[in-house]
């Protein structure tokens, strides 16, 4: 995501490297390259020019502190202006009603159904809500079935009327059902429609008027670039939606939609989809996105993803196992599953400052754990619980059963032993520090000299 834009911006800032101060000439050269980079990233010329003009006004005449180099100051100015361009502050959902109704809208193939599931999953796990999905795509073959498959993955019910083609009736019946069964959020998945299809546009306008949703979200495929911005404007003119959802930001997207859609429709981007998994959804934070575009990483979002999957009870059990040196391959496999739930591996790595640039040409396969999982699954329950019994003959059998080589099995077991020793060392060090602090608390204060 944004790799080409990040690289171009970095080259632009090098113009100021070594310069003693910001001048109109070197600012003009830098911002000319920045404007080109934005246009190549599919940002409209009008938005790109307005952006660079605003940065130029702030940069010229600004005194540069001796501790701050001109290049660093320009990065700061571009970062702040970019965050402002994308909305400035994160905007959440309005969920004040009981039940709160969220209406999804967008083009065909934009990812509405999958995103509806992701949103329901997020509200269920993070916000402790009790959501219900509603199948109002009555045109696309197997659309209802797709929503049911998605819902089954996350354990959320679906309201549908397969024989009814009246979406207004279906939605209102669903809301009544939600009230009766205690669901506090209703997410209505609708059919994809073209802005030029007058009948379909009138249908979703009628649906919105009837259910009076707390939130109307426009889901847009970020890979469609500037066309996404134009489509969003047309939909907003008809629906006056509350926010935008950008999907497929993990793909080969140039990022123009994320940068300019807020300016064109004057509605906030509320969420981004960063992968196919149900957990691959993030609230949109303009400042964090600016950090990532400028190669600064996004540690806060990385920590939030980890915290969303953090189970305090499981963590305590794991700590007890480590203290007793009983961390085994079942625990190792559980940790791998937790990492996989966090999302696309390359996307996760790019959140670490400095790593994004280093791995831009590295192909990190999301199936990177497959070989490890195959080896562990080829062990017997006794072998997974007691790694010390894995002798040569057992290792040969595991290699054959997992379709790997004996070298790969040996390498995994060696890595596992090293990981266990390291975790044991960290646990013991932490324990020792606690003991030392406790002892210090009992010691009498040292006499003053």
CORPE-V266403 format. One line per field, one symbol per residue. ss: DSSP state (@ for helix, = for strand, . for the rest). phi: phi as a letter, one per 30 degrees, with the letter a starting at -180 (. if undefined). A space follows every 10 residues. Layout:
BEGIN
ss = ???
phi = ???
END
This chain:
BEGIN
ss = ..@@@@@@@@ @@@@@@.... ...@@@@@@@ @@@@@@@@@@ ....@@@@@@ @@@@@@@@@. .........@ @@@@@@@@@@ @@@@@..... .........= ======.... .@@@@@@@@@ @@@@@..... ======.... ..@@@@@@@@ @@@@...==. ......@@@@ @@@@@@@@@@ @...====== .......@@@ @@@@@@@@@@ @...====== =@@@.@@@@@ @@@@@@@@@. ..=====... .....@@@@@ @@@@@...== ===....... ===..@@@@@ @@@.....@@ @@@@@@@@.. .@@@@@@@@@ @@@.....@@ @@@@@@@@@@ @...@@@@@@ ....@@@@.. .........@ @@@@@@@... @@@@@.@@@. .@@@@@@@@@ @@...@@@@@ @@@@@@@@@@ @@@@@@@@@@ @@@@@@@@@@ @@.......
phi = .idddedddd ddddeddidd adbddddddd dddddddddd diddeddddd ddddddeddd iddcdddcde ddddeddded ddddeckicd bddcbddbdd ccccblddid jddddedddd dddddcchcb dbcbdccccd eidddddddd dddcibdbcb beccccddde dddddddddd cidcbcccdc ddbddddddd dddddddddd chddbccccb ddddiddddd dedddddcch dcaccccidd ddcdiddddc ddddchbddc bbcblddddd bbddcedddd eddciciadd ddddddddcd cddddddddd dddchcdbdd dddddddddd ddkedddddd ddeideddce ccdcddcdde dddddddddd eddddbeddd dddddddddd dciccddddd dddddddddd dddddddddd dddddddddd ddddddddd
END
